[in-house]
Amino acid sequence: MNDIKRTRPRTAAQAMGLKPPTIPIQHIENHEAPAHAKMAALGRRSAAISADEREERRTRVLDFLQQVRVATRRDIDRVCGYPTGVSHNRVLETLYKRRLVERIENIDSSQSLYALTARGDDFATAPISLPPMTTFEWQNATQQEHKLGISAFMSVMLSPTPIPRAMGSQRIQEALHDGHYALLGEPLINHSYAEQFGKRNLPDNEQLDMLYSKPEDGAGAVNLLYSQAWWYMIPPYMQGQEAVRIDMVDDNGTPLSQQELTATLMRRHPADAVLAPVSMKDGAAVAIEVERYAKPSADYVATMNRYGSVFGRKRFGAVIWACATGQILNSVINAAEKTGTSKMVYAFVYDTGRHGSFLKGTEFNVQ
């Protein structure tokens, strides 16, 4: 008997003569879509902006950190234009890999904090070289709370999302994004002041003329603005036979008082941050004050006296106060009323969150 060779069926369906069903190509694509949807979405998101736009975002983050000194991941996400809760910040990741920013796990914080490295400071726009933050500054919880409050406030201003009305005019935010205003942080103002006048609270008479005189306008207005940031130092109340007398005026320019010539000196007081006009137009700057902790009412009166002086109004047209409590808000409003500066003031209360701490991840929301 001759052997008959048969092909052995590989499956039970083949043994029974059943053919597999024909699946339309469209159905296969739809079936496989969920497996590739996430990767496709990530690809579209990464390609949504050009290389130039990504580089612009990196520069914006470097400039932001140069002025506020320290920020949380959430603040940097806002400055990059990412929505709240984004899981992947490619801009920050690139800056970290290039060693332009440093990440520090703080024992007092439940989140990572970011600051510029010396290399990152060289790549930022401002033509200055601020000293790196010290270990004390990193570990001092009180200083961190205040610094993080300022950085959270400024990240809201730099975000493409419109600011709440209580935080001031949206035109200021738009002008900041359009490059008509520049962000000046208190560390830069103090650094520029120290370079020009030393660390003394009271410059000599020749230096006073420079402090009270407007810097020369000219080419490179932005660089001029950064290098002469000391001009946005609120002038000290300098009183004495050789000091300049400071006249107080109200919102309508009506004289309120003249400071008596005494031997008393009140400390100079830079704002926590300044939105300064690149044109250096008189009375167009906006001062930012973040009040994390309550001060005596007299301190707010003294501060508003400086902003309300002739020299203060030459620089500033508005002061935005972000207050941690309603008590602080009332003190600021009362100080503005006493000094005739109510029209200059935008004051609001921000949410301190469940933990009451920016170190613990509190979001910056206007109540």
QUILINLIN-V77752 format. One record per residue. N is the residue number from 1. D_FIRST is the distance of its C-alpha to the first C-alpha in whole Angstrom. Layout:
n	d_first
N	D_FIRST
N	D_FIRST
This chain:
n	d_first
1	0
2	4
3	6
4	9
5	12
6	15
7	19
8	20
9	23
10	26
11	29
12	29
13	30
14	27
15	25
16	27
17	27
18	31
19	33
20	35
21	39
22	41
23	44
24	47
25	48
26	52
27	50
28	49
29	52
30	54
31	52
32	52
33	56
34	57
35	55
36	57
37	60
38	62
39	62
40	62
41	66
42	67
43	66
44	68
45	71
46	71
47	71
48	74
49	77
50	77
51	78
52	81
53	81
54	80
55	82
56	85
57	84
58	84
59	87
60	89
61	87
62	89
63	92
64	92
65	91
66	94
67	97
68	96
69	94
70	92
71	89
72	86
73	83
74	84
75	87
76	85
77	82
78	85
79	87
80	83
81	83
82	80
83	80
84	81
85	78
86	76
87	73
88	73
89	76
90	75
91	79
92	80
93	77
94	77
95	81
96	80
97	77
98	80
99	82
100	85
101	85
102	85
103	84
104	85
105	84
106	88
107	88
108	90
109	88
110	84
111	83
112	83
113	86
114	86
115	89
116	90
117	89
118	92
119	89
120	89
121	92
122	93
123	90
124	92
125	94
126	98
127	99
128	100
129	99
130	99
131	99
132	96
133	96
134	97
135	95
136	98
137	98
138	94
139	95
140	98
141	96
142	100
143	99
144	96
145	96
146	99
147	97
148	94
149	96
150	97
151	94
152	92
153	95
154	95
155	91
156	92
157	94
158	92
159	89
160	88
161	88
162	92
163	94
164	96
165	99
166	101
167	100
168	102
169	102
170	98
171	100
172	100
173	97
174	96
175	99
176	97
177	93
178	95
179	97
180	100
181	101
182	100
183	99
184	101
185	101
186	103
187	102
188	103
189	106
190	107
191	106
192	107
193	111
194	111
195	110
196	113
197	116
198	114
199	114
200	117
201	118
202	121
203	121
204	124
205	126
206	125
207	121
208	122
209	123
210	119
211	118
212	119
213	119
214	116
215	114
216	114
217	112
218	110
219	107
220	104
221	105
222	102
223	102
224	106
225	105
226	103
227	105
228	108
229	107
230	110
231	112
232	110
233	111
234	114
235	117
236	119
237	122
238	124
239	128
240	131
241	134
242	131
243	128
244	127
245	128
246	125
247	126
248	124
249	124
250	122
251	119
252	122
253	123
254	126
255	128
256	127
257	129
258	130
259	129
260	132
261	132
262	132
263	130
264	127
265	124
266	121
267	117
268	115
269	112
270	109
271	107
272	104
273	102
274	104
275	102
276	104
277	105
278	104
279	107
280	109
281	111
282	114
283	113
284	109
285	107
286	106
287	106
288	104
289	105
290	102
291	104
292	102
293	104
294	108
295	111
296	115
297	116
298	118
299	115
300	114
301	118
302	118
303	115
304	116
305	119
306	117
307	115
308	118
309	120
310	121
311	119
312	116
313	116
314	116
315	113
316	111
317	111
318	109
319	108
320	105
321	105
322	102
323	103
324	101
325	103
326	105
327	108
328	108
329	108
330	111
331	113
332	111
333	113
334	116
335	116
336	116
337	118
338	121
339	120
340	120
341	117
342	115
343	114
344	112
345	110
346	106
347	106
348	103
349	101
350	97
351	95
352	95
353	92
354	91
355	91
356	94
357	93
358	92
359	90
360	88
361	87
362	89
363	89
364	92
365	92
366	96
367	97
